[in-house]
Each structure stands twice: as structure tokens, then as C-alpha cells.
Amino acid sequence: MNPYTRRSFLNKTGIFSATGLLAAITQPAWSRNLDHALQQAASIPPDQLAGEEDFWYYVQQSYTVSPSLINLNNGGVSPSPKTVQDAMKRYHDLSNEAPSYYMWRILDQGREPLRKNLALLAGCSPEEIAIHRNASEALETVIFGLPLKAGDEVVLSKYDYPNMMNAWKQRELRDGIKLVWVTPELPSEDNEAMTSVYTKAFTAKTKVVHLTHVANWNGQILPVRKIADVAHQKGIEVVVDGAHSFAHFPYTIPELGADYFGTSLHKWLSACIGSGLLYVKKEKIKNLYPLFAAPDPKSEDIRKFENMGTRPFFIEQAIGKAIEFYDMIGGQRKEQRLFYLKNYWMSRVKDIPKVQLGTSMKQGFGCAIGLVNVEGKKPGELENFLLSNYKIHITTVDWENLKGVRVTPNVYTTTKNLDVLVQAIEKFAKGGF
């Protein structure tokens, strides 16, 4: 029997106590309750806390998500918690008091402390981190900045993100490089097989391998480090797309074996929309050209990748609050909760006739993102049914051999939300529409 029952959890957090009711009135109720819940959660292992709905209810109260819509498309872009929203608005208001002064002389001074905090989260040196606006911008800086020539080969997958594939195709068109496409069989629970698909494509002409850590289509986790190790043995550089993995589950960028790494912070870190990160291994900086011209394009300073002109400093500086919120919850707690939520709904629909799952339920091969399809129906039909009848917002996938709707909960998602999803899928699969 689980010792962490609902009543004992609530009692221990002080929600039923006079002390809890008389807590500092200047602190919002949702914040007081979350503080209490976090104190109690310190003694609960992450895998057991994953199913403790009362704790995650307090986390939910940190967000301002609509109660009239069940948002299960957090993989596209996640909402920010209230503390992040408030910081962004505060910085925006400050900027407008005198933009050229408060943006450039005040807020811009916060970039170096922010760089250090991002580096702590990424597990690398601050001198390897550039602050960008999204994963596409970060990765295209790498794709267009690498000194490749005609005949050089780049290995990439047909399951990579379209923006990245298009960027590589543009280099192929302009510079005559050769793109070598691989198609791993997804979903997969065989790291050796996925590794082999990439490494068998390596030749003496291969200069770069592009790896998507978590596939946006179905949430497949790629064995990036295994592939990177083989690549480095052959002198091949490794570009990692971490758009769907960074702050989704804990790891450090160096652990991946990445030479270059890009991610969006408005996905799993829940920073404001329009924030991202570029990592370049220190010794690789000099020979990577910046996407936006810098005074010295051959500089060894990571800051040469930040010459973007005027940009929303108020969004950038609010990233710091998103890091604080992530640290407050804890990376392992977040990972376990997201994995729990994915398996919660998938385990309840997997045996329904005509329902097909396109994502692994095993740890290490998937986390929050799940793909589901109903045999004989188009993904768009299920998407329309869910939104029209149950106000569930998801997105469709119809790519290579993957087809269905992609379901992506976040830490504010409740199992009650997912019960509605299960009910809706069951009704649709049985033709009840």
C-alpha cells in the first residue's frame, strides 16, 4: 500500500491546519500551498510522487491555463507559469518607460548572469552558451555556419524536424554537399538497431551527422550518445536537435557527445514564447560562422552568435524565472510525472479495438509525447472529434510510416484531463460520432 495517501499528504503539507490557513496573507494562496507541498515532497521518491495528484494540482495552480480547453499540444509550445508571465510583463513595462535606456543599459546587463544559469542547467561552460529565439534559429546557425564544401556528406533522418531538413536541403542546393538520408524504424525499443541505421551510413566523406534527440512526431528518444561516440571515432561532427528534450528530462549537453546543440526554451522549460539556446563546444566556436554577421566571424567568443540587432529583452530576461520554476519542481520529478501521464492514458486505450499506439511505453524510449491512431480513420477526423466534442486540443501527424494524433501533456495536466481523453478515444474508435 502506498504510504503517501491523499489525506496524509494534505495533512502533512498543512493545508488542513490553522497554520496553513493563517499563512502570510501577502503570498497568493496557490503559492503558499505549493510551498507546503514542495516541503513535503522532499521525502517522497520521484517515481512515487509522479502519481500523487494533490501535489501536481498545486503545480497546476501555478499556471493560468484555460479550464474550458484541455491543452494536450504542449510539444508545440508550452504555456509559461504565472511567475514567468509576470516577470515578462514587468520587464516589458520597464522597457517602455525609456526603451533605449532600460533595454540596452539595464535589462541587457542581465544576459551574463542568465548565460551562467543556463550553463548550469545545461551542464557546460557559460562560454559555450548563446541565447537565441528558438531551436530553428540556433540549429540553422550551425547548419549554415559549418565550413562544408561540395562533395562533403551529411547523415540525417527523414524523421528530423522539417525546418532542419529544409536548411540542409538549401545547403545541398547552394553548396553541393551530399545529404545521406536514413529512415530508422519507429517506434523502436532497440537502441542498437537505431544506432546501426546511422553508423552504417557513415563513409570516408561523412563530415556531419544530424541527430534529433526526441522526435517531434511520436516522442521517440534516440540513442544520441551511442551514435555520437561512433561518429567521433571517425572524425565526424555531431549536431543535436534538442528542441523536444531539453528540460523534458534531465541530462547535460556534454553527456550527449554533442559538438553543436540547439533547443527552444518555450517548450519544456516553459520560458516565454520566442526564447532558445545554442550550444557550441568551445573548440568548435572559432570555425563556425555566425548566422548574423559579427565584427569578427572567426572569433572564439560565443557571443559572436548573438549579433541579432534589437530583440525583445523582456522575453529573454524572463527565462531566469523559468529556470527557477524548473529547479523548484526538480528535473527527476518532472520526468517521472510526464512519463506517468503518457503511460496513464496509453495503458487505458491500448486494448481498445482499432486503436494503434505509435510510441513506446518503456522508460528510456519515450517520455511525455505519445502518438495514437484509430484504424480506418484519418488523423484529422480524430482531431476534429476531440476538439468539437470534448474541447481537447492536440495536433495531427502523417509523416513517413507514422500516422495519428500526437498527445503531449505537461506538468499542469491532471489525470482527470486524461480520463476525458480516454473516454473520447474509446467513443471515436467504437464509431460513436
ROMI-589525 format. One record per residue (C-alpha): z, y, x; residue number from 1; residue in one letter. Coordinates in nm, 2 decimals, padded with zeros to 4 digits. Example, Ala and Ser with C-alpha at 12.3 -4.5 7.8 and 13.67 -1.06 7.14 Angstrom:
# ROMI-589525
      Z      Y      X num residuo
  00.78 -00.45  01.23   1       A
  00.71 -00.11  01.37   2       S
//
This chain:
# ROMI-589525
      Z      Y      X num residuo
  00.00  00.00  00.00   1       M
 -00.09  00.34  00.13   2       N
  00.24  00.53  00.20   3       P
  00.07  00.86  00.15   4       Y
  00.07  00.87 -00.23   5       T
 -00.03  01.18 -00.43   6       R
  00.32  01.26 -00.54   7       R
  00.48  01.21 -00.19   8       S
  00.20  01.42 -00.03   9       F
  00.26  01.71 -00.27  10       L
  00.63  01.69 -00.23  11       N
  00.62  01.69  00.14  12       K
  00.38  01.99  00.15  13       T
  00.63  02.19 -00.05  14       G
  00.40  02.25 -00.35  15       I
  00.68  02.14 -00.59  16       F
  00.96  02.32 -00.40  17       S
  01.12  02.65 -00.47  18       A
  01.04  02.74 -00.11  19       T
  00.68  02.68 -00.18  20       G
  00.69  02.89 -00.49  21       L
  00.87  03.18 -00.31  22       L
  00.65  03.18  00.00  23       A
  00.53  03.51  00.13  24       A
  00.36  03.69 -00.16  25       I
  00.12  03.87  00.07  26       T
 -00.05  03.55  00.16  27       Q
 -00.30  03.42 -00.10  28       P
 -00.19  03.11 -00.29  29       A
 -00.48  02.89 -00.17  30       W
 -00.40  02.99  00.19  31       S
 -00.02  02.91  00.15  32       R
 -00.10  02.57  00.00  33       N
 -00.35  02.49  00.27  34       L
 -00.10  02.58  00.54  35       D
  00.16  02.35  00.39  36       H
 -00.10  02.07  00.35  37       A
 -00.21  02.11  00.72  38       L
  00.15  02.08  00.84  39       Q
  00.20  01.75  00.65  40       Q
 -00.15  01.62  00.76  41       A
 -00.04  01.64  01.12  42       A
  00.13  01.30  01.08  43       S
 -00.15  01.13  00.89  44       I
 -00.43  00.94  01.08  45       P
 -00.77  01.10  01.01  46       P
 -00.91  00.78  00.85  47       D
 -00.62  00.76  00.61  48       Q
 -00.64  01.14  00.53  49       L
 -01.01  01.10  00.45  50       A
 -00.93  00.97  00.10  51       G
 -00.63  01.20  00.03  52       E
 -00.78  01.41 -00.25  53       E
 -00.49  01.65 -00.27  54       D
 -00.53  01.76  00.09  55       F
 -00.90  01.81  00.05  56       W
 -00.85  02.00 -00.27  57       Y
 -00.66  02.26 -00.07  58       Y
 -00.95  02.28  00.18  59       V
 -01.19  02.33 -00.12  60       Q
 -00.99  02.63 -00.23  61       Q
 -01.09  02.80  00.10  62       S
 -01.44  02.82 -00.03  63       Y
 -01.59  03.03 -00.31  64       T
 -01.85  02.77 -00.43  65       V
 -01.96  02.78 -00.79  66       S
 -01.77  02.55 -01.03  67       P
 -02.08  02.53 -01.25  68       S
 -02.30  02.37 -00.99  69       L
 -02.24  02.06 -00.78  70       I
 -02.40  02.15 -00.45  71       N
 -02.49  01.84 -00.26  72       L
 -02.75  02.00 -00.03  73       N
 -02.52  02.12  00.24  74       N
 -02.75  01.98  00.50  75       G
 -02.99  02.26  00.44  76       G
 -02.74  02.54  00.48  77       V
 -02.36  02.53  00.41  78       S
 -02.16  02.79  00.24  79       P
 -01.90  02.97  00.46  80       S
 -01.53  02.96  00.38  81       P
 -01.38  03.27  00.25  82       K
 -01.23  03.38  00.58  83       T
 -01.58  03.38  00.74  84       V
 -01.73  03.57  00.45  85       Q
 -01.45  03.83  00.46  86       D
 -01.50  03.88  00.84  87       A
 -01.87  03.92  00.80  88       M
 -01.83  04.18  00.52  89       K
 -01.57  04.36  00.72  90       R
 -01.79  04.38  01.03  91       Y
 -02.09  04.49  00.81  92       H
 -01.89  04.77  00.66  93       D
 -01.77  04.88  01.00  94       L
 -02.13  04.88  01.14  95       S
 -02.24  05.11  00.86  96       N
 -01.98  05.37  00.95  97       E
 -02.19  05.45  01.25  98       A
 -02.43  05.17  01.34  99       P
 -02.54  05.26  01.69 100       S
 -02.17  05.31  01.79 101       Y
 -01.99  05.04  01.61 102       Y
 -02.26  04.77  01.66 103       M
 -02.35  04.84  02.02 104       W
 -02.03  04.97  02.16 105       R
 -01.77  04.79  01.96 106       I
 -01.89  04.46  01.80 107       L
 -02.12  04.38  02.08 108       D
 -01.82  04.37  02.31 109       Q
 -01.71  04.06  02.12 110       G
 -02.01  03.85  02.24 111       R
 -01.85  03.73  02.57 112       E
 -01.52  03.61  02.40 113       P
 -01.74  03.44  02.14 114       L
 -01.95  03.28  02.40 115       R
 -01.63  03.13  02.56 116       K
 -01.51  03.00  02.23 117       N
 -01.85  02.84  02.15 118       L
 -01.84  02.68  02.50 119       A
 -01.50  02.53  02.44 120       L
 -01.63  02.38  02.12 121       L
 -01.95  02.25  02.29 122       A
 -01.76  02.12  02.59 123       G
 -01.96  02.31  02.85 124       C
 -01.96  02.63  03.06 125       S
 -01.99  02.97  02.89 126       P
 -02.27  03.03  03.14 127       E
 -02.48  02.76  02.96 128       E
 -02.45  02.91  02.61 129       I
 -02.68  03.17  02.45 130       A
 -02.61  03.29  02.09 131       I
 -02.92  03.26  01.87 132       H
 -03.00  03.28  01.50 133       R
 -03.09  02.92  01.42 134       N
 -03.19  02.59  01.57 135       A
 -03.56  02.66  01.54 136       S
 -03.53  02.98  01.75 137       E
 -03.31  02.80  02.01 138       A
 -03.54  02.50  02.04 139       L
 -03.86  02.70  02.03 140       E
 -03.72  02.90  02.32 141       T
 -03.71  02.57  02.51 142       V
 -04.04  02.43  02.38 143       I
 -04.24  02.74  02.46 144       F
 -04.04  02.82  02.78 145       G
 -04.08  02.49  02.97 146       L
 -04.34  02.52  03.26 147       P
 -04.57  02.24  03.14 148       L
 -04.94  02.21  03.22 149       K
 -05.24  02.03  03.09 150       A
 -05.20  01.65  03.10 151       G
 -04.82  01.66  03.10 152       D
 -04.68  01.42  02.84 153       E
 -04.40  01.49  02.59 154       V
 -04.25  01.20  02.39 155       V
 -04.13  01.29  02.04 156       L
 -04.08  01.13  01.70 157       S
 -04.26  01.16  01.37 158       K
 -03.90  01.19  01.22 159       Y
 -03.83  01.51  01.42 160       D
 -03.79  01.84  01.23 161       Y
 -04.12  01.99  01.12 162       P
 -04.06  02.33  01.29 163       N
 -04.02  02.15  01.62 164       M
 -04.32  01.92  01.57 165       M
 -04.53  02.22  01.49 166       N
 -04.41  02.41  01.80 167       A
 -04.50  02.11  02.02 168       W
 -04.84  02.09  01.85 169       K
 -04.90  02.46  01.93 170       Q
 -04.83  02.39  02.29 171       R
 -05.07  02.10  02.28 172       E
 -05.34  02.32  02.13 173       L
 -05.28  02.61  02.37 174       R
 -05.19  02.44  02.70 175       D
 -05.35  02.09  02.68 176       G
 -05.03  01.89  02.71 177       I
 -05.03  01.54  02.55 178       K
 -04.80  01.45  02.27 179       L
 -04.69  01.09  02.26 180       V
 -04.56  01.01  01.91 181       W
 -04.31  00.73  01.84 182       V
 -04.20  00.60  01.50 183       T
 -03.86  00.43  01.50 184       P
 -03.79  00.21  01.20 185       E
 -03.54  00.39  00.98 186       L
 -03.28  00.34  00.86 187       P
 -03.16  00.14  01.16 188       S
 -02.83 -00.02  01.28 189       E
 -02.98 -00.13  01.61 190       D
 -02.93  00.12  01.90 191       N
 -03.12 -00.10  02.14 192       E
 -03.43 -00.11  01.93 193       A
 -03.42  00.27  01.87 194       M
 -03.38  00.33  02.24 195       T
 -03.66  00.09  02.33 196       S
 -03.91  00.27  02.09 197       V
 -03.87  00.59  02.30 198       Y
 -03.84  00.44  02.65 199       T
 -04.14  00.22  02.61 200       K
 -04.34  00.53  02.56 201       A
 -04.24  00.68  02.89 202       F
 -04.51  00.69  03.16 203       T
 -04.55  00.85  03.50 204       A
 -04.69  01.16  03.32 205       K
 -04.39  01.20  03.09 206       T
 -04.22  01.53  03.16 207       K
 -04.00  01.57  02.84 208       V
 -03.85  01.37  02.57 209       V
 -03.75  01.55  02.24 210       H
 -03.46  01.38  02.06 211       L
 -03.33  01.46  01.71 212       T
 -02.96  01.37  01.72 213       H
 -02.93  01.34  01.34 214       V
 -03.25  01.30  01.14 215       A
 -03.26  01.56  00.86 216       N
 -03.45  01.31  00.64 217       W
 -03.18  01.05  00.60 218       N
 -02.89  01.13  00.83 219       G
 -02.98  00.86  01.09 220       Q
 -02.78  00.91  01.41 221       I
 -03.00  00.85  01.72 222       L
 -02.85  00.69  02.04 223       P
 -02.93  01.01  02.23 224       V
 -02.73  00.93  02.54 225       R
 -02.89  00.58  02.59 226       K
 -03.23  00.73  02.58 227       I
 -03.13  01.03  02.79 228       A
 -03.00  00.80  03.07 229       D
 -03.33  00.62  03.09 230       V
 -03.52  00.94  03.09 231       A
 -03.32  01.09  03.37 232       H
 -03.37  00.78  03.58 233       Q
 -03.74  00.86  03.55 234       K
 -03.72  01.23  03.62 235       G
 -03.78  01.32  03.25 236       I
 -03.61  01.62  03.10 237       E
 -03.42  01.58  02.77 238       V
 -03.44  01.83  02.48 239       V
 -03.19  01.76  02.20 240       V
 -03.21  01.89  01.84 241       D
 -02.85  01.91  01.73 242       G
 -02.91  02.10  01.41 243       A
 -02.75  01.84  01.19 244       H
 -02.49  01.70  01.43 245       S
 -02.30  02.00  01.58 246       F
 -01.96  02.03  01.41 247       A
 -02.06  01.75  01.18 248       H
 -01.87  01.50  01.40 249       F
 -01.70  01.55  01.74 250       P
 -01.89  01.53  02.07 251       Y
 -01.96  01.75  02.37 252       T
 -02.31  01.86  02.46 253       I
 -02.29  01.72  02.82 254       P
 -02.18  01.38  02.67 255       E
 -02.53  01.36  02.52 256       L
 -02.70  01.39  02.85 257       G
 -02.90  01.70  02.72 258       A
 -03.08  01.93  02.95 259       D
 -03.15  02.16  02.66 260       Y
 -02.99  02.17  02.32 261       F
 -03.03  02.38  02.01 262       G
 -02.84  02.40  01.68 263       T
 -02.78  02.60  01.37 264       S
 -02.42  02.72  01.32 265       L
 -02.48  02.79  00.95 266       H
 -02.50  02.42  00.88 267       K
 -02.20  02.21  00.97 268       W
 -01.99  02.48  01.14 269       L
 -02.02  02.68  00.82 270       S
 -02.08  03.01  01.00 271       A
 -02.28  03.28  00.83 272       C
 -02.64  03.22  00.74 273       I
 -02.85  03.32  01.04 274       G
 -02.64  03.20  01.34 275       S
 -02.73  02.95  01.60 276       G
 -02.67  02.83  01.96 277       L
 -02.88  02.75  02.26 278       L
 -02.75  02.54  02.55 279       Y
 -02.93  02.52  02.88 280       V
 -02.79  02.32  03.16 281       K
 -02.70  02.56  03.44 282       K
 -02.95  02.44  03.70 283       E
 -03.23  02.45  03.44 284       K
 -03.19  02.81  03.34 285       I
 -03.40  02.97  03.62 286       K
 -03.72  02.78  03.54 287       N
 -03.71  02.82  03.16 288       L
 -03.89  03.13  03.04 289       Y
 -03.72  03.32  02.76 290       P
 -03.90  03.34  02.42 291       L
 -03.83  03.72  02.41 292       F
 -03.92  03.90  02.73 293       A
 -03.63  03.97  02.97 294       A
 -03.62  04.21  03.27 295       P
 -03.62  03.91  03.50 296       D
 -03.76  03.59  03.33 297       P
 -03.67  03.38  03.63 298       K
 -03.31  03.49  03.62 299       S
 -03.04  03.22  03.64 300       E
 -02.83  03.41  03.38 301       D
 -02.81  03.25  03.04 302       I
 -02.81  03.60  02.88 303       R
 -03.18  03.64  02.95 304       K
 -03.23  03.43  02.63 305       F
 -03.06  03.70  02.42 306       E
 -03.30  03.99  02.45 307       N
 -03.39  03.99  02.08 308       M
 -03.35  04.36  02.01 309       G
 -03.14  04.48  01.72 310       T
 -02.99  04.20  01.51 311       R
 -02.70  04.15  01.26 312       P
 -02.40  04.18  01.49 313       F
 -02.17  04.14  01.19 314       F
 -02.31  03.79  01.13 315       I
 -02.28  03.70  01.49 316       E
 -01.92  03.81  01.52 317       Q
 -01.81  03.62  01.21 318       A
 -01.89  03.29  01.40 319       I
 -01.55  03.32  01.56 320       G
 -01.38  03.27  01.22 321       K
 -01.59  02.97  01.15 322       A
 -01.48  02.82  01.48 323       I
 -01.11  02.89  01.38 324       E
 -01.17  02.72  01.05 325       F
 -01.33  02.41  01.21 326       Y
 -01.04  02.39  01.46 327       D
 -00.79  02.42  01.18 328       M
 -00.93  02.12  00.99 329       I
 -01.00  01.92  01.31 330       G
 -01.32  01.75  01.41 331       G
 -01.20  01.40  01.36 332       Q
 -01.05  01.47  01.02 333       R
 -01.38  01.63  00.92 334       K
 -01.59  01.34  01.05 335       E
 -01.38  01.08  00.87 336       Q
 -01.38  01.28  00.54 337       R
 -01.76  01.33  00.55 338       L
 -01.82  00.96  00.63 339       F
 -01.58  00.87  00.35 340       Y
 -01.76  01.08  00.10 341       L
 -02.10  00.94  00.19 342       K
 -01.98  00.58  00.16 343       N
 -01.78  00.67 -00.16 344       Y
 -02.09  00.74 -00.37 345       W
 -02.33  00.50 -00.19 346       M
 -02.09  00.20 -00.24 347       S
 -02.09  00.27 -00.61 348       R
 -02.47  00.29 -00.66 349       V
 -02.59  00.03 -00.41 350       K
 -02.58 -00.26 -00.65 351       D
 -02.74 -00.08 -00.95 352       I
 -03.08 -00.24 -01.02 353       P
 -03.37 -00.04 -00.88 354       K
 -03.15  00.18 -00.66 355       V
 -03.25  00.18 -00.30 356       Q
 -03.05  00.33 -00.01 357       L
 -03.22  00.48  00.29 358       G
 -02.91  00.54  00.51 359       T
 -02.67  00.31  00.69 360       S
 -02.31  00.28  00.57 361       M
 -02.19  00.18  00.91 362       K
 -01.99  00.41  01.14 363       Q
 -02.20  00.55  01.42 364       G
 -02.53  00.52  01.24 365       F
 -02.47  00.79  00.98 366       G
 -02.20  01.03  00.86 367       C
 -02.23  01.28  00.57 368       A
 -02.60  01.26  00.48 369       I
 -02.73  00.98  00.25 370       G
 -03.07  00.90  00.11 371       L
 -03.12  00.73 -00.23 372       V
 -03.43  00.63 -00.42 373       N
 -03.50  00.47 -00.76 374       V
 -03.77  00.22 -00.75 375       E
 -04.08  00.32 -00.96 376       G
 -03.98  00.68 -00.98 377       K
 -04.08  00.99 -00.77 378       K
 -03.81  01.17 -00.58 379       P
 -03.89  01.49 -00.77 380       G
 -03.82  01.32 -01.10 381       E
 -03.47  01.22 -00.99 382       L
 -03.41  01.57 -00.85 383       E
 -03.51  01.74 -01.18 384       N
 -03.30  01.49 -01.38 385       F
 -02.99  01.56 -01.17 386       L
 -03.03  01.94 -01.19 387       L
 -03.13  01.96 -01.56 388       S
 -02.87  01.72 -01.70 389       N
 -02.58  01.73 -01.45 390       Y
 -02.62  02.06 -01.26 391       K
 -02.64  01.86 -00.93 392       I
 -02.83  02.04 -00.66 393       H
 -02.99  01.81 -00.39 394       I
 -03.33  01.80 -00.21 395       T
 -03.61  01.55 -00.20 396       T
 -03.75  01.35  00.09 397       V
 -04.10  01.20  00.10 398       D
 -04.18  01.15  00.47 399       W
 -04.33  00.85  00.65 400       E
 -04.15  00.55  00.51 401       N
 -03.85  00.74  00.38 402       L
 -03.85  00.85  00.01 403       K
 -03.58  00.96 -00.22 404       G
 -03.33  01.24 -00.27 405       V
 -03.10  01.35  00.01 406       R
 -02.74  01.38 -00.08 407       V
 -02.52  01.59  00.15 408       T
 -02.16  01.66  00.06 409       P
 -01.93  01.88  00.27 410       N
 -01.55  01.91  00.31 411       V
 -01.51  02.11 -00.01 412       Y
 -01.69  01.83 -00.21 413       T
 -01.45  01.62 -00.43 414       T
 -01.47  01.26 -00.54 415       T
 -01.49  01.39 -00.89 416       K
 -01.81  01.57 -00.80 417       N
 -01.95  01.24 -00.66 418       L
 -01.84  01.05 -00.97 419       D
 -02.07  01.27 -01.17 420       V
 -02.35  01.19 -00.92 421       L
 -02.29  00.82 -00.95 422       V
 -02.29  00.84 -01.33 423       Q
 -02.62  01.04 -01.32 424       A
 -02.80  00.80 -01.08 425       I
 -02.69  00.50 -01.29 426       E
 -02.82  00.66 -01.61 427       K
 -03.15  00.76 -01.45 428       F
 -03.20  00.41 -01.29 429       A
 -03.15  00.25 -01.63 430       K
 -03.40  00.48 -01.79 431       G
 -03.16  00.69 -01.98 432       G
 -03.35  01.01 -01.97 433       F
//
